Amino acid sequence: MLLSFSVETPVEFAEVLEELEKIFFRLHQCRQLEELLECGVQHTRSIFGCDRALVYQFTDDNDGAVTAESTSEEWTSALGKLIYAPDWEARRREIFQRGEIIAIADVTQADLDLCCLRLLEQLHVKANLVCPIFVHSLSAPASPSKSSKLWGLLIVHQCGQPRAWALVHQHVIKQIADHIGTAIRYLQQSKTLEKSRNDATQWHVAIETSGWVVWQWRFDADEINYSQGWQTFLGYQADDLRLNASAHIELIHPDDRAQVTAALNQHFAQQTDTYHSEHRLRCRDGRWQWVCCRGKVTERRADGTPLFLSGLILDISDRKQQEQEIEQQAHREHALDKVIEAICSSLNMPQVFEVAATQIAQCLQGRVRISQYLAEAACWR
């Protein structure tokens, strides 16, 4: 025990500060909330030499529960107890939210309501010291504010007999409570970051396995970055392509560049919610591969000009091949309909042959010759 039971006994501040540094270090080494709270109450009880140290955590419905406790076997445990007292909300609003500490040397002489007094009597509490635990946001200062959340309370109990509390006691418990709050914030941020990383990894795997390529265009640096599947997507090696806008335009089929540029300019001018284009890209072996490219400007300058464009590219060669086959089948059926119509509407065989040759030539995209065998002349015409 470094903090003397008697307020009249001199305190070795150097030893107290040294012990506090050790406590702070151990608190920030914890990686789970339960471990952190357990560490906090154990070291608080040790440095105060008190009968009980506990953490009281507020619930969303303004009640609370004891979530960590360090006490000896001779005293009743409060761990896990849900505590309801009508004046807790008022105290939190009027006292704890301001960051104030409650120091009661003798609970029998304090101005407490009957509910609180009975609760303390059940736990054999003679004196207590209560300090709020705040969890500050990143932008919050190191003092209570509207951007800070009153997370809970760090409480010291003296059960054997009353105990007077000096300013040094209040200073020490506040330092420990502040570091617990900072450590809780760190754990929350770490958990959020880990979830974000896991989500990003899952999305990355899902995108890669689906065949999509992720890309981002940075306009200020004239740089386009692609996900790992980009090179293999078109058969290129990592060093084959320059990662800028002009290099990407060069990959687009000459017949498609105008419509790609038009679609991009419309999106840049905020005439469309997203950029969408279906066009052909040149593969390393010279083939042209159909792709569907979608994107959206995610950040703009103050004047509205784009800074970042992010999107996805998908191979749609199979779909385009199917569309081409369907179109060719439709042309063949149309040609057959024309031939049938000519046969049904005319008995002039030269006219029928002419229509048939024209329609078949259009389907085959070449020249067609139809010959007729004349039996009476024993020759082909």
ABEGO torsion letter per residue (X at the ends): XABBABAABBBBAAAAAAAAAAAAAAAAABABAAAAAAAAAAAAAAAAGBABBBBBBBBAAGBBBBABBBBBAABBBABGBBBBBAAAAAAAAAAAAAGBBBBBABAAABBBBAAAAAAAAAAGBABBBBBBBBBBBAABBABBBAABBBABBBBBBBAABBBBBBAAAAAAAAAAAAAAAAAAAAAAAAAAAAAAAAAAAAAAAAAAAAGBBBBBBBAAAGBBBBBAAAAAAAGBBAAABBBBAAAAAAABBAAAAAAAAAAAAAAAAGABABBBBBBBBBBAAGBBBBBBBBBBBABBBAAGBBABBBBBBBBAAAAAAAAAAAAAAAAAAAAAAAAAAAAAABABAAAAAAAAAAAAAAAAGBBBBBBBBBAAAGBBX
